[in-house]
Every structure is written in C-alpha cells, then in structure tokens.
Amino acid sequence: MVKMLIGKKVGMTQVFDDEGRLVPVTVLQVGPCTVTQVKPGGGENAGAVQVGFDDAKPKNVPRPLMGHFRKAGVKPKKVLADTELDGQQSPEPGQQLTVEVFEGVTHVDVQGVSKGRGFAGVVKRHNFSGAPETHGGRFGRRGGSIGTSATPSRVLKGKKMAGHMGAEKVTIRNLEVVRIDPEHDLMLVKGSVAGSNGSYVRVRKAVMPPGR
C-alpha cells in the first residue's frame, strides 16, 4: 500500500517478550492517516501518495489548503506528508490508512524532531570535560581557545562551540517492532525515539532492515 505513515509519540514503557525478558519500548500512535492526494507518474514526486494526520479546525487552515482538502473530500488535517507506494496497489483519495499497513513488518525507521535545549554551552552540547574543579582551577565550563595564531587568522569551519542545541530532525533507523495494536492504532518499538511526548513522528518501513 504505502511505505510511511504519520503518527504521534505517546511515551515510553516496558513490556515482557516471549522469553520473559524486560524490553524498553516507545509507544507510537500510528494513524489513522487519510489519503488527501494521489500523485500519478510524470510530475513532481511521481507515484507518491499524500497523507494527512490529526484533524484541524477549519478556522486555522489557510483557504488554498482548505480547497485542497475540499477537493479530496476529507476533513482538514494538521500534518501532511508524501509517501512512496509499496507495491502496485494505490489507495484512493479519502481512504483511511491505519497501523495495519505495518502488519508483518519487523523493523521501522522513525523520524522526529528532538527536544529543544535552547542555547547550550560546550560541556552540555559537545560533551567537553571542562576545567579541573580543584587545585586552583578557575576556568570552569568555558570552551577555551577557538582559533589559531596569524595563520590562518580565523576560526575554522565546524569548530565545536556553544550555541543552539536540539530541535533538529532526527531519524532512528531499524527499530524493532515489538507489538502492533490495530484496535487502538498503537505500535510498540524497541528503544527510544527522538522528540517529546505528543510530538509528531513519521514511521516508515525500514529501508535496510537487519539481515539484508
């Protein structure tokens, strides 16, 4: 059907596997997503399907976008994304896609936006060690020298310095699918996922699953 759906990060918990081992998992609400547009071959994003997730209030949606939703015959959505087709079968506009799309899938790639940390120093942002706390050390958590002498008389590109930390798009690849609950549109994946609870994520069938 499709390779990717939009969802939300619910939070983390732990479950027991079939062998009685405790497994840390992230709970994701995957779908239901509504097909808002099917893009045929020959143009931009040829062969792609546009899906929408999470109903939006009409008063918060721009008029051009409202026309787009009206043409597809669906309710306005907060989040839109394009996804590739998985196979020859193409969904129709207005069709609902649920977590059952991932039935039988063992690994997924999950993309989210990491938590924003604001302006952070080099110790927090780049794991610098800082200066000694004893024996008269007074340098503290500063980054130290950032440049060279007369040559080349500038700060080199890529120098690790204090600055904005977090709020970046992060993709975690090959997360193992522990459990799928179609009744509640939930997916449990082993390990952590970038972002805060309630943030939007994109769940995609793994591009290169382990063992291939």
N, C-alpha and C positions, 0 to 999 in steps of 0.2 A: 504494500500500500504506500506508505511513506517511511522515510528514514529518521525523522525527527519530530518531536512534539514539544510544546511549551508547557511548563509547569511551575510549581512553587516549592521552595524548600520549607518543609514543616518543622523539622528539628532532628535531633539525634536521640537514639535509644540503643538498646541491646537486645538481642534475641539469641536463642539456642538453636544450633544447627542440628542436623540428623544424628551427629555423633556426640551430642551433648556439650559441645564447646560454645563458650560465650562469644558472640560476634558483635562488634560495634557497627551499627548501621545508621545511615541517614535516611529519613523518611521523606519521600518526594510525592507531592500530588501532581500526577502527570495527566493533563487533560481534565475534562473533555475539551478538545480543541475543535473549532468549527472551520470548515474549508470556506474561505472567503473569495478565492480566485484560483482558477486552473490556467496556467500559462502554457500554451501549446508551443511546439518547436518553432524555431525560426527567429525569435526575438531575444530580448534580454532575459536572462535566467530561463532559457528554453527548457521546457519539460518540467518546470518547477510547480509546486503547489504552495499557495499562500494560506497559512492557517492563523486563526485568531484565538486568543485565550483571555478569559476573565471579562465579564460584561462591564461595559462602561455606561455612564449616564449620558444621554444624548446631548445635554447642555454642555458637556465637557469635550465634545468631539467637534473638530473643525468641519465646516459644511462640505468641502470637497470629499473628505473622508466619509461623511455621512452618506453622500451619494454613492460612494464605493460600496458601502455596506448595504444600502438600499437596492443596488443593482444585483447584489448576490443574494438578497432576500434573507439576511441574517441580522441579528442584534449587533449594535456597536461593541467593539472589543478594545480592551486597553493595550494589548500587546499583539503585534503582527510579526510573522517571520516566514521566510521562504524555506522550503524543504524539498529535497530531491525525491523522486519516485523510487520505490523499492519494488521492482518488477514491472510488469506490463499493465496491471490493473490501476486505473486512475480514478480517484474519488470525484464526486460531483460537488459543485458549489452548494453550501448549506449542509453538507454531510457532517455528522459528528464523528470524531476520531477519539478513541479512548485509549487507556493504558494497555488494552488488549492488543494493540499494534505490536507490543514488545513481547507477546506470548512466545515462549521458546527461545528468546534471546538471552545469552549468558552474560554478556558484558556490554556496557554502555559508556559513552563519553558524555560528561555533564559539564556544561558551561554556565558560569555565573559571574557576578560582579563581587569582588572581595570587599570585606568591610573597610570603610574609610577610617584612617587613623589620623587624618589631619597632617599638620606639619610635625615631622619627627626628626630627632637627631640621628647622628651616625650610629650610636650604640644600639638604638631600637631599630633603625631602618636597615642597617647593613651588618649588624652583629659585631661592631667594633668592640674591643676589650676595654677601652678607656685607660686612664692612668692608674698607677698604684694608689690605693686608698690609705696607705701608711707610709712610714719612713719619709715624711715631708712632702709627699706627692700633692701638688696643688693644681694639677692640670684638669682634673675632673673628667667629664664626659665629652670634652671637645674633640674635634676631628683632627687637629694638628695641621701641619703644612699641606697646602693643596697645589702648590706649583713648584717650578724649578727655578734656577738662577737666570742668568742672562740668556741661556739657550734652553727652551725656545721662548722664554719670557711670556708664557701664557699658561692657563690651566688646560690640561689635556682633556679631550672629549672623553666622556664616560667616567670621569672621576667620581668616586663614591662620596657624596656629600649629603648634608641634611636637606630635607625637602618634603614634598607631598608624598604620603605613604598610603597605600591601599586604594580602594575604589577603582580597581583595574579588572578588565575582563580576564578571567582565569578558566582554563579548560582542564579538567581532571580526566585522564584517559583510562580506559579499560577497568572501570569499576565493576566489580562482580555484582550481578543481580541476585540478591538473596531470596526475595519473595515479591510476588505481584498480587495485589488485591483488587480485582476488577470491580467488585461491588462498591468500593469506596474510592476508586481511581488512585490507588496508592502503589508506590514502588519502593522497596527497601533495597538500598545498595550498600555494599560493604565499604566502610571508611567514611571520610569526611568530604564535604562539598563546599566550594567557596561561596561566601555570602552569608547574610544574616537570616534568621528565621522569617519567613514570609516574603523573601525576595524571589524574583523570577529567575528561572533556570531554563536552559534548553537541554533536553535529553535526546541523545542521538545514538543509534545503533553503532557500536564500536567500529571505527574504520579499520583497525588492525587488531582484532581480538587475540589474546594469548594463544599460542599453539599453532598460529598460521605461518 
